[in-house]
Protein backbone atom coordinates (compact mmCIF):
# COMPACT_ATOMS: atom_id res chain seq x y z
CA UNK A 1 0.00 0.00 0.00
CA UNK A 2 1.42 3.36 -1.02
CA UNK A 3 0.91 6.43 1.09
CA UNK A 4 -0.57 9.48 -0.53
CA UNK A 5 1.20 12.82 -0.26
CA UNK A 6 -1.51 14.16 2.02
CA UNK A 7 -1.08 11.23 4.38
CA UNK A 8 2.71 11.73 4.57
CA UNK A 9 2.26 15.44 5.25
CA UNK A 10 -0.35 14.67 7.92
CA UNK A 11 1.98 12.13 9.56
CA UNK A 12 4.90 14.59 9.57
CA UNK A 13 2.66 17.32 10.96
CA UNK A 14 1.45 14.98 13.71
CA UNK A 15 5.03 14.04 14.55
CA UNK A 16 6.07 17.69 14.80
CA UNK A 17 2.98 18.43 16.93
CA UNK A 18 3.83 15.57 19.32
CA UNK A 19 7.45 16.71 19.58
CA UNK A 20 6.35 20.27 20.34
CA UNK A 21 3.83 19.00 22.89
CA UNK A 22 6.48 16.96 24.71
CA UNK A 23 8.88 19.91 24.64
CA UNK A 24 6.19 22.16 26.09
CA UNK A 25 5.45 19.65 28.81
CA UNK A 26 9.15 19.43 29.64
CA UNK A 27 9.48 23.19 29.73
CA UNK A 28 6.40 23.36 31.97
CA UNK A 29 7.91 20.82 34.39
CA UNK A 30 11.27 22.59 34.51
CA UNK A 31 9.57 25.95 34.88
CA UNK A 32 7.41 24.59 37.69
CA UNK A 33 10.49 23.21 39.42
CA UNK A 34 12.27 26.56 39.29
CA UNK A 35 9.11 28.31 40.48
CA UNK A 36 8.94 25.96 43.48
CA UNK A 37 12.61 26.56 44.28
CA UNK A 38 12.05 30.32 44.02
CA UNK A 39 9.02 30.18 46.29
CA UNK A 40 10.97 28.15 48.85
CA UNK A 41 13.79 30.68 48.76
CA UNK A 42 11.41 33.61 49.25
CA UNK A 43 9.61 31.75 52.05
CA UNK A 44 12.88 30.99 53.83
CA UNK A 45 13.98 34.61 53.44
CA UNK A 46 10.72 35.91 54.89
CA UNK A 47 10.83 33.40 57.76
CA UNK A 48 14.42 34.26 58.64
CA UNK A 49 13.69 38.00 58.55
CA UNK A 50 10.63 37.61 60.77
CA UNK A 51 12.64 35.48 63.18
CA UNK A 52 15.39 38.12 63.28
CA UNK A 53 12.90 40.94 63.89
CA UNK A 54 11.26 38.91 66.64
CA UNK A 55 14.65 38.25 68.22
CA UNK A 56 15.50 41.95 67.97
CA UNK A 57 12.23 42.81 69.74
CA UNK A 58 12.99 40.30 72.50
CA UNK A 59 16.46 41.80 72.96
CA UNK A 60 14.97 45.30 73.20
CA UNK A 61 12.48 44.14 75.85
CA UNK A 62 15.28 42.61 77.90
CA UNK A 63 17.24 45.87 77.68
CA UNK A 64 14.22 47.88 78.76
CA UNK A 65 13.69 45.61 81.79
CA UNK A 66 17.34 45.99 82.76
CA UNK A 67 17.12 49.77 82.49
CA UNK A 68 14.02 49.85 84.68
CA UNK A 69 15.67 47.67 87.32
CA UNK A 70 18.80 49.83 87.38
CA UNK A 71 16.84 53.03 88.06
VENSULWO-V665293 format. One record per pair of residues at least 6 apart in sequence whose ideal C-beta (glycine too) atoms are under 6 Angstrom apart, sorted by sequence separation. I is the first residue (numbers start at 1). J is the second residue. D is the distance in whole Angstrom. If there is no record, write none. Layout:
i->I j->J d->D
i->I j->J d->D
//
This chain:
none
//
